[in-house]
Amino acid sequence: MDHARRLERWIDDRGGLAHATDVREAGFGRRAVDGAGARDLVRRLRRVWLYTRKAEAEELAAVRVGGRVACISAARRAGLWVPDAPGAHVAVPPNASRLESSGLILHWSIGPAPESSRTVVESLVNMLFHVAGCQPRAEALSVWESALNRGLTTVEVLRAVTWRSASARALVDAAVILSDSGLETFVVHRLRPLGLRMTQQAVLDGRPVDLLIGERLVVQIDGKHHLDPVQRRRDIAGDARLVLRGYTVLRFDYAQILFAWPTVLDAIVTAVAQGRHRPA
């Protein structure tokens, strides 16, 4: 196999895109690069990148504007859960040239982790940083939780990062709540100043409920596992049985509790004001 074909295969093995410095350090000289270019086996992009027909369009688009694949585009490549949204997300430095970026969602910001100029997909920490600033909080938290559940990072690691972003710090706090004290404890702590009589894991209708206020007001808290359709149907059936037995059931999901607490609190105190925590 001649040098041009060897270079093409070497770049193919790396996804079809390689930095010129990596090519040179791998032992391919000018003759191999020029020969591969003359035969249209390898093409050059922004002078310092070489690519083959195997290169992915999303990576080429990122390199073309001097950036790297970022945010939910990088999360999707890492096998994380991502919301179904169009467009390729690309992170570029704040001082990057304003090149044609049609079809791209640009992030003009620098994440907390330094990146090599030779990488085309941003690191996990920077990906989470951009997700936090780009996506609605509930969706962003789901991406972060996906990274934690897959073992790609830990809460301890995320807490130690200097995020420089209020949205990212809020997601760290939420991840800590979900992994450590739990949503149920979080809710009880927030309600305790009201002086209500609360019972955690009270058994009603043969099954424990998350929180019983007084004697008749049930607060159910949906964590991530409640997204499962089978579990969801079981929850609905259980709520219906409790209502038929004279209980009032308020059910909230994790996003409401973590990011819309005032609305959750308002629903609970309104139910108490209506006497729904007392027997009829």
Secondary structure, DSSP 8 states (H G I E B T S, - for coil): --HHHHHHHHHHTTTSEEEHHHHHHTT--HHHHHHHHHTTSSEEETTTEEE-TT--HHHHHHHHTT-EE-HHHHHHHTT-------SEEEEE-TT------TTEEEEE---SS---TT-SB--HHHHHHHHHHHS-HHHHHHHHHHHHHTTS--HHHHHHS----HHHHHHHHHHHHHHTTHHHHHHHHHHGGGT--EEEEEEETTEEEEEEETTTEEEEEE-GGGGSHHHHHHHHHHHHHHHHTT-EEEEEEHHHHHH-HHHHHHHHHHHHHTTTTS--
